[in-house]
Amino acid sequence: MTEPREPATGPIDKVADIASDIGEYIRQQRSNAKISLRQLSKLAGVSNPYLSQIERGVRKPSAEILQQIAKGLRISAEALYVQAGILDLPTGGPVPEAIRSDTELSERQKQVLLDVYESFRRENQATRSARETTAPEDTAHQNPAAPNPPLNGAAPFRGVNEQ
């Protein structure tokens, strides 16, 4: 076992901490996927000793190696890049993170879902902003049972039984 390390005090220590963090994260993801080190080595096309060194925090992998490991683990390369400090943590909260980490979705599907989610968030923000600027007496005459108007001038959706 390794002894607890002192907090990072210089650039070299910070690099070592990042390498250790990404290694621990990869080990955790591998464990969650129930994949042995040797299996991940084959799936990712990375040598077994090198992968072991990454997991132990001895080596800091390049973006290319992280991409190969992500493919072997069937997780988003972006998640590994964030963990390794190559990318900044994306904003948006738990929903985008859940989408990014879903191994059942392709990268294209993830991007489409993220785009739709963000468009809904922007739309809701615009609606909230509009409500805040609208006087309360203006909203008193609205019929709460009336259907919402279609977005962007599109025809309203009609269900199977609404024809």
Phi and psi in radians as a Rosetta constraint file:
Dihedral C 1 N 2 CA 2 C 2 CIRCULARHARMONIC -1.655 0.35
Dihedral N 2 CA 2 C 2 N 3 CIRCULARHARMONIC 2.635 0.35
Dihedral C 2 N 3 CA 3 C 3 CIRCULARHARMONIC -1.418 0.35
Dihedral N 3 CA 3 C 3 N 4 CIRCULARHARMONIC 2.638 0.35
Dihedral C 3 N 4 CA 4 C 4 CIRCULARHARMONIC -1.048 0.35
Dihedral N 4 CA 4 C 4 N 5 CIRCULARHARMONIC 2.408 0.35
Dihedral C 4 N 5 CA 5 C 5 CIRCULARHARMONIC -1.605 0.35
Dihedral N 5 CA 5 C 5 N 6 CIRCULARHARMONIC 2.703 0.35
Dihedral C 5 N 6 CA 6 C 6 CIRCULARHARMONIC -1.203 0.35
Dihedral N 6 CA 6 C 6 N 7 CIRCULARHARMONIC 2.711 0.35
Dihedral C 6 N 7 CA 7 C 7 CIRCULARHARMONIC -1.021 0.35
Dihedral N 7 CA 7 C 7 N 8 CIRCULARHARMONIC 2.656 0.35
Dihedral C 7 N 8 CA 8 C 8 CIRCULARHARMONIC -1.063 0.35
Dihedral N 8 CA 8 C 8 N 9 CIRCULARHARMONIC 2.321 0.35
Dihedral C 8 N 9 CA 9 C 9 CIRCULARHARMONIC -2.034 0.35
Dihedral N 9 CA 9 C 9 N 10 CIRCULARHARMONIC -0.307 0.35
Dihedral C 9 N 10 CA 10 C 10 CIRCULARHARMONIC -2.539 0.35
Dihedral N 10 CA 10 C 10 N 11 CIRCULARHARMONIC 3.091 0.35
Dihedral C 10 N 11 CA 11 C 11 CIRCULARHARMONIC -1.020 0.35
Dihedral N 11 CA 11 C 11 N 12 CIRCULARHARMONIC -0.670 0.35
Dihedral C 11 N 12 CA 12 C 12 CIRCULARHARMONIC -1.168 0.35
Dihedral N 12 CA 12 C 12 N 13 CIRCULARHARMONIC -0.716 0.35
Dihedral C 12 N 13 CA 13 C 13 CIRCULARHARMONIC -1.119 0.35
Dihedral N 13 CA 13 C 13 N 14 CIRCULARHARMONIC -0.677 0.35
Dihedral C 13 N 14 CA 14 C 14 CIRCULARHARMONIC -1.125 0.35
Dihedral N 14 CA 14 C 14 N 15 CIRCULARHARMONIC -0.714 0.35
Dihedral C 14 N 15 CA 15 C 15 CIRCULARHARMONIC -1.081 0.35
Dihedral N 15 CA 15 C 15 N 16 CIRCULARHARMONIC -0.739 0.35
Dihedral C 15 N 16 CA 16 C 16 CIRCULARHARMONIC -1.108 0.35
Dihedral N 16 CA 16 C 16 N 17 CIRCULARHARMONIC -0.697 0.35
Dihedral C 16 N 17 CA 17 C 17 CIRCULARHARMONIC -1.127 0.35
Dihedral N 17 CA 17 C 17 N 18 CIRCULARHARMONIC -0.740 0.35
Dihedral C 17 N 18 CA 18 C 18 CIRCULARHARMONIC -1.098 0.35
Dihedral N 18 CA 18 C 18 N 19 CIRCULARHARMONIC -0.769 0.35
Dihedral C 18 N 19 CA 19 C 19 CIRCULARHARMONIC -1.070 0.35
Dihedral N 19 CA 19 C 19 N 20 CIRCULARHARMONIC -0.729 0.35
Dihedral C 19 N 20 CA 20 C 20 CIRCULARHARMONIC -1.140 0.35
Dihedral N 20 CA 20 C 20 N 21 CIRCULARHARMONIC -0.767 0.35
Dihedral C 20 N 21 CA 21 C 21 CIRCULARHARMONIC -1.097 0.35
Dihedral N 21 CA 21 C 21 N 22 CIRCULARHARMONIC -0.798 0.35
Dihedral C 21 N 22 CA 22 C 22 CIRCULARHARMONIC -1.166 0.35
Dihedral N 22 CA 22 C 22 N 23 CIRCULARHARMONIC -0.648 0.35
Dihedral C 22 N 23 CA 23 C 23 CIRCULARHARMONIC -1.095 0.35
Dihedral N 23 CA 23 C 23 N 24 CIRCULARHARMONIC -0.777 0.35
Dihedral C 23 N 24 CA 24 C 24 CIRCULARHARMONIC -1.108 0.35
Dihedral N 24 CA 24 C 24 N 25 CIRCULARHARMONIC -0.699 0.35
Dihedral C 24 N 25 CA 25 C 25 CIRCULARHARMONIC -1.121 0.35
Dihedral N 25 CA 25 C 25 N 26 CIRCULARHARMONIC -0.777 0.35
Dihedral C 25 N 26 CA 26 C 26 CIRCULARHARMONIC -1.095 0.35
Dihedral N 26 CA 26 C 26 N 27 CIRCULARHARMONIC -0.772 0.35
Dihedral C 26 N 27 CA 27 C 27 CIRCULARHARMONIC -1.040 0.35
Dihedral N 27 CA 27 C 27 N 28 CIRCULARHARMONIC -0.747 0.35
Dihedral C 27 N 28 CA 28 C 28 CIRCULARHARMONIC -1.115 0.35
Dihedral N 28 CA 28 C 28 N 29 CIRCULARHARMONIC -0.774 0.35
Dihedral C 28 N 29 CA 29 C 29 CIRCULARHARMONIC -1.131 0.35
Dihedral N 29 CA 29 C 29 N 30 CIRCULARHARMONIC -0.680 0.35
Dihedral C 29 N 30 CA 30 C 30 CIRCULARHARMONIC -1.127 0.35
Dihedral N 30 CA 30 C 30 N 31 CIRCULARHARMONIC -0.741 0.35
Dihedral C 30 N 31 CA 31 C 31 CIRCULARHARMONIC -1.113 0.35
Dihedral N 31 CA 31 C 31 N 32 CIRCULARHARMONIC -0.760 0.35
Dihedral C 31 N 32 CA 32 C 32 CIRCULARHARMONIC -1.061 0.35
Dihedral N 32 CA 32 C 32 N 33 CIRCULARHARMONIC -0.627 0.35
Dihedral C 32 N 33 CA 33 C 33 CIRCULARHARMONIC -1.440 0.35
Dihedral N 33 CA 33 C 33 N 34 CIRCULARHARMONIC -0.074 0.35
Dihedral C 33 N 34 CA 34 C 34 CIRCULARHARMONIC 0.994 0.35
Dihedral N 34 CA 34 C 34 N 35 CIRCULARHARMONIC 0.819 0.35
Dihedral C 34 N 35 CA 35 C 35 CIRCULARHARMONIC -2.028 0.35
Dihedral N 35 CA 35 C 35 N 36 CIRCULARHARMONIC 2.353 0.35
Dihedral C 35 N 36 CA 36 C 36 CIRCULARHARMONIC -1.326 0.35
Dihedral N 36 CA 36 C 36 N 37 CIRCULARHARMONIC 2.852 0.35
Dihedral C 36 N 37 CA 37 C 37 CIRCULARHARMONIC -1.019 0.35
Dihedral N 37 CA 37 C 37 N 38 CIRCULARHARMONIC -0.756 0.35
Dihedral C 37 N 38 CA 38 C 38 CIRCULARHARMONIC -1.114 0.35
Dihedral N 38 CA 38 C 38 N 39 CIRCULARHARMONIC -0.721 0.35
Dihedral C 38 N 39 CA 39 C 39 CIRCULARHARMONIC -1.116 0.35
Dihedral N 39 CA 39 C 39 N 40 CIRCULARHARMONIC -0.787 0.35
Dihedral C 39 N 40 CA 40 C 40 CIRCULARHARMONIC -1.109 0.35
Dihedral N 40 CA 40 C 40 N 41 CIRCULARHARMONIC -0.661 0.35
Dihedral C 40 N 41 CA 41 C 41 CIRCULARHARMONIC -0.985 0.35
Dihedral N 41 CA 41 C 41 N 42 CIRCULARHARMONIC -0.798 0.35
Dihedral C 41 N 42 CA 42 C 42 CIRCULARHARMONIC -1.206 0.35
Dihedral N 42 CA 42 C 42 N 43 CIRCULARHARMONIC -0.775 0.35
Dihedral C 42 N 43 CA 43 C 43 CIRCULARHARMONIC -1.107 0.35
Dihedral N 43 CA 43 C 43 N 44 CIRCULARHARMONIC -0.638 0.35
Dihedral C 43 N 44 CA 44 C 44 CIRCULARHARMONIC -1.573 0.35
Dihedral N 44 CA 44 C 44 N 45 CIRCULARHARMONIC -0.265 0.35
Dihedral C 44 N 45 CA 45 C 45 CIRCULARHARMONIC 1.248 0.35
Dihedral N 45 CA 45 C 45 N 46 CIRCULARHARMONIC 0.578 0.35
Dihedral C 45 N 46 CA 46 C 46 CIRCULARHARMONIC -2.097 0.35
Dihedral N 46 CA 46 C 46 N 47 CIRCULARHARMONIC 2.434 0.35
Dihedral C 46 N 47 CA 47 C 47 CIRCULARHARMONIC -1.089 0.35
Dihedral N 47 CA 47 C 47 N 48 CIRCULARHARMONIC 2.576 0.35
Dihedral C 47 N 48 CA 48 C 48 CIRCULARHARMONIC -1.011 0.35
Dihedral N 48 CA 48 C 48 N 49 CIRCULARHARMONIC -0.840 0.35
Dihedral C 48 N 49 CA 49 C 49 CIRCULARHARMONIC -1.088 0.35
Dihedral N 49 CA 49 C 49 N 50 CIRCULARHARMONIC -0.696 0.35
Dihedral C 49 N 50 CA 50 C 50 CIRCULARHARMONIC -1.132 0.35
Dihedral N 50 CA 50 C 50 N 51 CIRCULARHARMONIC -0.765 0.35
Dihedral C 50 N 51 CA 51 C 51 CIRCULARHARMONIC -1.081 0.35
Dihedral N 51 CA 51 C 51 N 52 CIRCULARHARMONIC -0.701 0.35
Dihedral C 51 N 52 CA 52 C 52 CIRCULARHARMONIC -1.078 0.35
Dihedral N 52 CA 52 C 52 N 53 CIRCULARHARMONIC -0.730 0.35
Dihedral C 52 N 53 CA 53 C 53 CIRCULARHARMONIC -1.124 0.35
Dihedral N 53 CA 53 C 53 N 54 CIRCULARHARMONIC -0.656 0.35
Dihedral C 53 N 54 CA 54 C 54 CIRCULARHARMONIC -1.106 0.35
Dihedral N 54 CA 54 C 54 N 55 CIRCULARHARMONIC -0.833 0.35
Dihedral C 54 N 55 CA 55 C 55 CIRCULARHARMONIC -1.100 0.35
Dihedral N 55 CA 55 C 55 N 56 CIRCULARHARMONIC -0.568 0.35
Dihedral C 55 N 56 CA 56 C 56 CIRCULARHARMONIC -1.466 0.35
Dihedral N 56 CA 56 C 56 N 57 CIRCULARHARMONIC -0.075 0.35
Dihedral C 56 N 57 CA 57 C 57 CIRCULARHARMONIC 1.443 0.35
Dihedral N 57 CA 57 C 57 N 58 CIRCULARHARMONIC 0.198 0.35
Dihedral C 57 N 58 CA 58 C 58 CIRCULARHARMONIC -1.351 0.35
Dihedral N 58 CA 58 C 58 N 59 CIRCULARHARMONIC -0.657 0.35
Dihedral C 58 N 59 CA 59 C 59 CIRCULARHARMONIC -2.069 0.35
Dihedral N 59 CA 59 C 59 N 60 CIRCULARHARMONIC 2.539 0.35
Dihedral C 59 N 60 CA 60 C 60 CIRCULARHARMONIC -1.818 0.35
Dihedral N 60 CA 60 C 60 N 61 CIRCULARHARMONIC 2.026 0.35
Dihedral C 60 N 61 CA 61 C 61 CIRCULARHARMONIC -1.298 0.35
Dihedral N 61 CA 61 C 61 N 62 CIRCULARHARMONIC 2.661 0.35
Dihedral C 61 N 62 CA 62 C 62 CIRCULARHARMONIC -1.347 0.35
Dihedral N 62 CA 62 C 62 N 63 CIRCULARHARMONIC 2.959 0.35
Dihedral C 62 N 63 CA 63 C 63 CIRCULARHARMONIC -1.064 0.35
Dihedral N 63 CA 63 C 63 N 64 CIRCULARHARMONIC -0.654 0.35
Dihedral C 63 N 64 CA 64 C 64 CIRCULARHARMONIC -1.117 0.35
Dihedral N 64 CA 64 C 64 N 65 CIRCULARHARMONIC -0.779 0.35
Dihedral C 64 N 65 CA 65 C 65 CIRCULARHARMONIC -1.132 0.35
Dihedral N 65 CA 65 C 65 N 66 CIRCULARHARMONIC -0.710 0.35
Dihedral C 65 N 66 CA 66 C 66 CIRCULARHARMONIC -1.064 0.35
Dihedral N 66 CA 66 C 66 N 67 CIRCULARHARMONIC -0.673 0.35
Dihedral C 66 N 67 CA 67 C 67 CIRCULARHARMONIC -1.111 0.35
Dihedral N 67 CA 67 C 67 N 68 CIRCULARHARMONIC -0.736 0.35
Dihedral C 67 N 68 CA 68 C 68 CIRCULARHARMONIC -1.122 0.35
Dihedral N 68 CA 68 C 68 N 69 CIRCULARHARMONIC -0.728 0.35
Dihedral C 68 N 69 CA 69 C 69 CIRCULARHARMONIC -1.137 0.35
Dihedral N 69 CA 69 C 69 N 70 CIRCULARHARMONIC -0.734 0.35
Dihedral C 69 N 70 CA 70 C 70 CIRCULARHARMONIC -1.046 0.35
Dihedral N 70 CA 70 C 70 N 71 CIRCULARHARMONIC -0.727 0.35
Dihedral C 70 N 71 CA 71 C 71 CIRCULARHARMONIC -1.094 0.35
Dihedral N 71 CA 71 C 71 N 72 CIRCULARHARMONIC -0.755 0.35
Dihedral C 71 N 72 CA 72 C 72 CIRCULARHARMONIC -1.122 0.35
Dihedral N 72 CA 72 C 72 N 73 CIRCULARHARMONIC -0.605 0.35
Dihedral C 72 N 73 CA 73 C 73 CIRCULARHARMONIC -1.507 0.35
Dihedral N 73 CA 73 C 73 N 74 CIRCULARHARMONIC -0.183 0.35
Dihedral C 73 N 74 CA 74 C 74 CIRCULARHARMONIC 1.048 0.35
Dihedral N 74 CA 74 C 74 N 75 CIRCULARHARMONIC 0.789 0.35
Dihedral C 74 N 75 CA 75 C 75 CIRCULARHARMONIC -2.186 0.35
Dihedral N 75 CA 75 C 75 N 76 CIRCULARHARMONIC 2.953 0.35
Dihedral C 75 N 76 CA 76 C 76 CIRCULARHARMONIC -1.211 0.35
Dihedral N 76 CA 76 C 76 N 77 CIRCULARHARMONIC 2.310 0.35
Dihedral C 76 N 77 CA 77 C 77 CIRCULARHARMONIC -1.089 0.35
Dihedral N 77 CA 77 C 77 N 78 CIRCULARHARMONIC -0.558 0.35
Dihedral C 77 N 78 CA 78 C 78 CIRCULARHARMONIC -1.023 0.35
Dihedral N 78 CA 78 C 78 N 79 CIRCULARHARMONIC -0.678 0.35
Dihedral C 78 N 79 CA 79 C 79 CIRCULARHARMONIC -1.071 0.35
Dihedral N 79 CA 79 C 79 N 80 CIRCULARHARMONIC -0.712 0.35
Dihedral C 79 N 80 CA 80 C 80 CIRCULARHARMONIC -1.222 0.35
Dihedral N 80 CA 80 C 80 N 81 CIRCULARHARMONIC -0.672 0.35
Dihedral C 80 N 81 CA 81 C 81 CIRCULARHARMONIC -1.085 0.35
Dihedral N 81 CA 81 C 81 N 82 CIRCULARHARMONIC -0.732 0.35
Dihedral C 81 N 82 CA 82 C 82 CIRCULARHARMONIC -1.105 0.35
Dihedral N 82 CA 82 C 82 N 83 CIRCULARHARMONIC -0.808 0.35
Dihedral C 82 N 83 CA 83 C 83 CIRCULARHARMONIC -1.097 0.35
Dihedral N 83 CA 83 C 83 N 84 CIRCULARHARMONIC -0.607 0.35
Dihedral C 83 N 84 CA 84 C 84 CIRCULARHARMONIC -1.433 0.35
Dihedral N 84 CA 84 C 84 N 85 CIRCULARHARMONIC -0.117 0.35
Dihedral C 84 N 85 CA 85 C 85 CIRCULARHARMONIC 1.472 0.35
Dihedral N 85 CA 85 C 85 N 86 CIRCULARHARMONIC 0.189 0.35
Dihedral C 85 N 86 CA 86 C 86 CIRCULARHARMONIC -1.358 0.35
Dihedral N 86 CA 86 C 86 N 87 CIRCULARHARMONIC -0.657 0.35
Dihedral C 86 N 87 CA 87 C 87 CIRCULARHARMONIC -2.043 0.35
Dihedral N 87 CA 87 C 87 N 88 CIRCULARHARMONIC 2.666 0.35
Dihedral C 87 N 88 CA 88 C 88 CIRCULARHARMONIC -1.338 0.35
Dihedral N 88 CA 88 C 88 N 89 CIRCULARHARMONIC 2.678 0.35
Dihedral C 88 N 89 CA 89 C 89 CIRCULARHARMONIC -1.095 0.35
Dihedral N 89 CA 89 C 89 N 90 CIRCULARHARMONIC 2.166 0.35
Dihedral C 89 N 90 CA 90 C 90 CIRCULARHARMONIC -1.170 0.35
Dihedral N 90 CA 90 C 90 N 91 CIRCULARHARMONIC 2.605 0.35
Dihedral C 90 N 91 CA 91 C 91 CIRCULARHARMONIC -1.550 0.35
Dihedral N 91 CA 91 C 91 N 92 CIRCULARHARMONIC 2.908 0.35
Dihedral C 91 N 92 CA 92 C 92 CIRCULARHARMONIC 2.215 0.35
Dihedral N 92 CA 92 C 92 N 93 CIRCULARHARMONIC -0.288 0.35
Dihedral C 92 N 93 CA 93 C 93 CIRCULARHARMONIC 1.601 0.35
Dihedral N 93 CA 93 C 93 N 94 CIRCULARHARMONIC -2.792 0.35
Dihedral C 93 N 94 CA 94 C 94 CIRCULARHARMONIC -1.250 0.35
Dihedral N 94 CA 94 C 94 N 95 CIRCULARHARMONIC -0.477 0.35
Dihedral C 94 N 95 CA 95 C 95 CIRCULARHARMONIC -1.166 0.35
Dihedral N 95 CA 95 C 95 N 96 CIRCULARHARMONIC -0.924 0.35
Dihedral C 95 N 96 CA 96 C 96 CIRCULARHARMONIC -1.039 0.35
Dihedral N 96 CA 96 C 96 N 97 CIRCULARHARMONIC -0.645 0.35
Dihedral C 96 N 97 CA 97 C 97 CIRCULARHARMONIC -1.123 0.35
Dihedral N 97 CA 97 C 97 N 98 CIRCULARHARMONIC -0.698 0.35
Dihedral C 97 N 98 CA 98 C 98 CIRCULARHARMONIC -1.125 0.35
Dihedral N 98 CA 98 C 98 N 99 CIRCULARHARMONIC -0.705 0.35
Dihedral C 98 N 99 CA 99 C 99 CIRCULARHARMONIC -1.121 0.35
Dihedral N 99 CA 99 C 99 N 100 CIRCULARHARMONIC -0.820 0.35
Dihedral C 99 N 100 CA 100 C 100 CIRCULARHARMONIC -1.091 0.35
Dihedral N 100 CA 100 C 100 N 101 CIRCULARHARMONIC -0.571 0.35
Dihedral C 100 N 101 CA 101 C 101 CIRCULARHARMONIC -1.618 0.35
Dihedral N 101 CA 101 C 101 N 102 CIRCULARHARMONIC -0.013 0.35
Dihedral C 101 N 102 CA 102 C 102 CIRCULARHARMONIC -1.282 0.35
Dihedral N 102 CA 102 C 102 N 103 CIRCULARHARMONIC 2.011 0.35
Dihedral C 102 N 103 CA 103 C 103 CIRCULARHARMONIC -1.345 0.35
Dihedral N 103 CA 103 C 103 N 104 CIRCULARHARMONIC -0.206 0.35
Dihedral C 103 N 104 CA 104 C 104 CIRCULARHARMONIC -1.466 0.35
Dihedral N 104 CA 104 C 104 N 105 CIRCULARHARMONIC -0.183 0.35
Dihedral C 104 N 105 CA 105 C 105 CIRCULARHARMONIC -1.806 0.35
Dihedral N 105 CA 105 C 105 N 106 CIRCULARHARMONIC 2.513 0.35
Dihedral C 105 N 106 CA 106 C 106 CIRCULARHARMONIC -1.334 0.35
Dihedral N 106 CA 106 C 106 N 107 CIRCULARHARMONIC 2.887 0.35
Dihedral C 106 N 107 CA 107 C 107 CIRCULARHARMONIC -1.065 0.35
Dihedral N 107 CA 107 C 107 N 108 CIRCULARHARMONIC -0.654 0.35
Dihedral C 107 N 108 CA 108 C 108 CIRCULARHARMONIC -1.118 0.35
Dihedral N 108 CA 108 C 108 N 109 CIRCULARHARMONIC -0.787 0.35
Dihedral C 108 N 109 CA 109 C 109 CIRCULARHARMONIC -1.084 0.35
Dihedral N 109 CA 109 C 109 N 110 CIRCULARHARMONIC -0.709 0.35
Dihedral C 109 N 110 CA 110 C 110 CIRCULARHARMONIC -1.066 0.35
Dihedral N 110 CA 110 C 110 N 111 CIRCULARHARMONIC -0.775 0.35
Dihedral C 110 N 111 CA 111 C 111 CIRCULARHARMONIC -1.135 0.35
Dihedral N 111 CA 111 C 111 N 112 CIRCULARHARMONIC -0.703 0.35
Dihedral C 111 N 112 CA 112 C 112 CIRCULARHARMONIC -1.093 0.35
Dihedral N 112 CA 112 C 112 N 113 CIRCULARHARMONIC -0.805 0.35
Dihedral C 112 N 113 CA 113 C 113 CIRCULARHARMONIC -1.068 0.35
Dihedral N 113 CA 113 C 113 N 114 CIRCULARHARMONIC -0.752 0.35
Dihedral C 113 N 114 CA 114 C 114 CIRCULARHARMONIC -1.097 0.35
Dihedral N 114 CA 114 C 114 N 115 CIRCULARHARMONIC -0.702 0.35
Dihedral C 114 N 115 CA 115 C 115 CIRCULARHARMONIC -1.114 0.35
Dihedral N 115 CA 115 C 115 N 116 CIRCULARHARMONIC -0.784 0.35
Dihedral C 115 N 116 CA 116 C 116 CIRCULARHARMONIC -1.104 0.35
Dihedral N 116 CA 116 C 116 N 117 CIRCULARHARMONIC -0.799 0.35
Dihedral C 116 N 117 CA 117 C 117 CIRCULARHARMONIC -1.030 0.35
Dihedral N 117 CA 117 C 117 N 118 CIRCULARHARMONIC -0.814 0.35
Dihedral C 117 N 118 CA 118 C 118 CIRCULARHARMONIC -1.139 0.35
Dihedral N 118 CA 118 C 118 N 119 CIRCULARHARMONIC -0.641 0.35
Dihedral C 118 N 119 CA 119 C 119 CIRCULARHARMONIC -1.150 0.35
Dihedral N 119 CA 119 C 119 N 120 CIRCULARHARMONIC -0.667 0.35
Dihedral C 119 N 120 CA 120 C 120 CIRCULARHARMONIC -1.122 0.35
Dihedral N 120 CA 120 C 120 N 121 CIRCULARHARMONIC -0.722 0.35
Dihedral C 120 N 121 CA 121 C 121 CIRCULARHARMONIC -1.115 0.35
Dihedral N 121 CA 121 C 121 N 122 CIRCULARHARMONIC -0.735 0.35
Dihedral C 121 N 122 CA 122 C 122 CIRCULARHARMONIC -1.127 0.35
Dihedral N 122 CA 122 C 122 N 123 CIRCULARHARMONIC -0.741 0.35
Dihedral C 122 N 123 CA 123 C 123 CIRCULARHARMONIC -1.073 0.35
Dihedral N 123 CA 123 C 123 N 124 CIRCULARHARMONIC -0.783 0.35
Dihedral C 123 N 124 CA 124 C 124 CIRCULARHARMONIC -1.131 0.35
Dihedral N 124 CA 124 C 124 N 125 CIRCULARHARMONIC -0.667 0.35
Dihedral C 124 N 125 CA 125 C 125 CIRCULARHARMONIC -1.119 0.35
Dihedral N 125 CA 125 C 125 N 126 CIRCULARHARMONIC -0.740 0.35
Dihedral C 125 N 126 CA 126 C 126 CIRCULARHARMONIC -1.120 0.35
Dihedral N 126 CA 126 C 126 N 127 CIRCULARHARMONIC -0.697 0.35
Dihedral C 126 N 127 CA 127 C 127 CIRCULARHARMONIC -1.109 0.35
Dihedral N 127 CA 127 C 127 N 128 CIRCULARHARMONIC -0.778 0.35
Dihedral C 127 N 128 CA 128 C 128 CIRCULARHARMONIC -1.080 0.35
Dihedral N 128 CA 128 C 128 N 129 CIRCULARHARMONIC -0.740 0.35
Dihedral C 128 N 129 CA 129 C 129 CIRCULARHARMONIC -1.113 0.35
Dihedral N 129 CA 129 C 129 N 130 CIRCULARHARMONIC -0.712 0.35
Dihedral C 129 N 130 CA 130 C 130 CIRCULARHARMONIC -1.139 0.35
Dihedral N 130 CA 130 C 130 N 131 CIRCULARHARMONIC -0.699 0.35
Dihedral C 130 N 131 CA 131 C 131 CIRCULARHARMONIC -1.125 0.35
Dihedral N 131 CA 131 C 131 N 132 CIRCULARHARMONIC -0.663 0.35
Dihedral C 131 N 132 CA 132 C 132 CIRCULARHARMONIC -1.162 0.35
Dihedral N 132 CA 132 C 132 N 133 CIRCULARHARMONIC -0.523 0.35
Dihedral C 132 N 133 CA 133 C 133 CIRCULARHARMONIC -1.581 0.35
Dihedral N 133 CA 133 C 133 N 134 CIRCULARHARMONIC -0.232 0.35
Dihedral C 133 N 134 CA 134 C 134 CIRCULARHARMONIC -1.481 0.35
Dihedral N 134 CA 134 C 134 N 135 CIRCULARHARMONIC 2.364 0.35
Dihedral C 134 N 135 CA 135 C 135 CIRCULARHARMONIC -1.202 0.35
Dihedral N 135 CA 135 C 135 N 136 CIRCULARHARMONIC 2.567 0.35
Dihedral C 135 N 136 CA 136 C 136 CIRCULARHARMONIC -1.021 0.35
Dihedral N 136 CA 136 C 136 N 137 CIRCULARHARMONIC -0.592 0.35
Dihedral C 136 N 137 CA 137 C 137 CIRCULARHARMONIC -1.196 0.35
Dihedral N 137 CA 137 C 137 N 138 CIRCULARHARMONIC -0.418 0.35
Dihedral C 137 N 138 CA 138 C 138 CIRCULARHARMONIC -1.198 0.35
Dihedral N 138 CA 138 C 138 N 139 CIRCULARHARMONIC -0.582 0.35
Dihedral C 138 N 139 CA 139 C 139 CIRCULARHARMONIC -1.506 0.35
Dihedral N 139 CA 139 C 139 N 140 CIRCULARHARMONIC -0.204 0.35
Dihedral C 139 N 140 CA 140 C 140 CIRCULARHARMONIC -1.186 0.35
Dihedral N 140 CA 140 C 140 N 141 CIRCULARHARMONIC -0.416 0.35
Dihedral C 140 N 141 CA 141 C 141 CIRCULARHARMONIC -1.628 0.35
Dihedral N 141 CA 141 C 141 N 142 CIRCULARHARMONIC 0.004 0.35
Dihedral C 141 N 142 CA 142 C 142 CIRCULARHARMONIC -1.354 0.35
Dihedral N 142 CA 142 C 142 N 143 CIRCULARHARMONIC 2.525 0.35
Dihedral C 142 N 143 CA 143 C 143 CIRCULARHARMONIC -1.566 0.35
Dihedral N 143 CA 143 C 143 N 144 CIRCULARHARMONIC 1.956 0.35
Dihedral C 143 N 144 CA 144 C 144 CIRCULARHARMONIC -1.156 0.35
Dihedral N 144 CA 144 C 144 N 145 CIRCULARHARMONIC -0.342 0.35
Dihedral C 144 N 145 CA 145 C 145 CIRCULARHARMONIC -1.507 0.35
Dihedral N 145 CA 145 C 145 N 146 CIRCULARHARMONIC -0.169 0.35
Dihedral C 145 N 146 CA 146 C 146 CIRCULARHARMONIC -1.216 0.35
Dihedral N 146 CA 146 C 146 N 147 CIRCULARHARMONIC 2.492 0.35
Dihedral C 146 N 147 CA 147 C 147 CIRCULARHARMONIC -1.181 0.35
Dihedral N 147 CA 147 C 147 N 148 CIRCULARHARMONIC 2.686 0.35
Dihedral C 147 N 148 CA 148 C 148 CIRCULARHARMONIC -1.175 0.35
Dihedral N 148 CA 148 C 148 N 149 CIRCULARHARMONIC 2.482 0.35
Dihedral C 148 N 149 CA 149 C 149 CIRCULARHARMONIC -1.181 0.35
Dihedral N 149 CA 149 C 149 N 150 CIRCULARHARMONIC 2.661 0.35
Dihedral C 149 N 150 CA 150 C 150 CIRCULARHARMONIC -1.150 0.35
Dihedral N 150 CA 150 C 150 N 151 CIRCULARHARMONIC 2.648 0.35
Dihedral C 150 N 151 CA 151 C 151 CIRCULARHARMONIC -1.415 0.35
Dihedral N 151 CA 151 C 151 N 152 CIRCULARHARMONIC 2.472 0.35
Dihedral C 151 N 152 CA 152 C 152 CIRCULARHARMONIC 0.938 0.35
Dihedral N 152 CA 152 C 152 N 153 CIRCULARHARMONIC 0.578 0.35
Dihedral C 152 N 153 CA 153 C 153 CIRCULARHARMONIC 1.281 0.35
Dihedral N 153 CA 153 C 153 N 154 CIRCULARHARMONIC 0.178 0.35
Dihedral C 153 N 154 CA 154 C 154 CIRCULARHARMONIC -1.317 0.35
Dihedral N 154 CA 154 C 154 N 155 CIRCULARHARMONIC 2.701 0.35
Dihedral C 154 N 155 CA 155 C 155 CIRCULARHARMONIC -1.141 0.35
Dihedral N 155 CA 155 C 155 N 156 CIRCULARHARMONIC 2.505 0.35
Dihedral C 155 N 156 CA 156 C 156 CIRCULARHARMONIC -1.136 0.35
Dihedral N 156 CA 156 C 156 N 157 CIRCULARHARMONIC 2.593 0.35
Dihedral C 156 N 157 CA 157 C 157 CIRCULARHARMONIC -1.253 0.35
Dihedral N 157 CA 157 C 157 N 158 CIRCULARHARMONIC 2.315 0.35
Dihedral C 157 N 158 CA 158 C 158 CIRCULARHARMONIC -2.001 0.35
Dihedral N 158 CA 158 C 158 N 159 CIRCULARHARMONIC 2.168 0.35
Dihedral C 158 N 159 CA 159 C 159 CIRCULARHARMONIC -1.255 0.35
Dihedral N 159 CA 159 C 159 N 160 CIRCULARHARMONIC 3.061 0.35
Dihedral C 159 N 160 CA 160 C 160 CIRCULARHARMONIC -1.043 0.35
Dihedral N 160 CA 160 C 160 N 161 CIRCULARHARMONIC -0.674 0.35
Dihedral C 160 N 161 CA 161 C 161 CIRCULARHARMONIC -1.616 0.35
Dihedral N 161 CA 161 C 161 N 162 CIRCULARHARMONIC 0.067 0.35
Dihedral C 161 N 162 CA 162 C 162 CIRCULARHARMONIC -1.936 0.35
Dihedral N 162 CA 162 C 162 N 163 CIRCULARHARMONIC 1.001 0.35
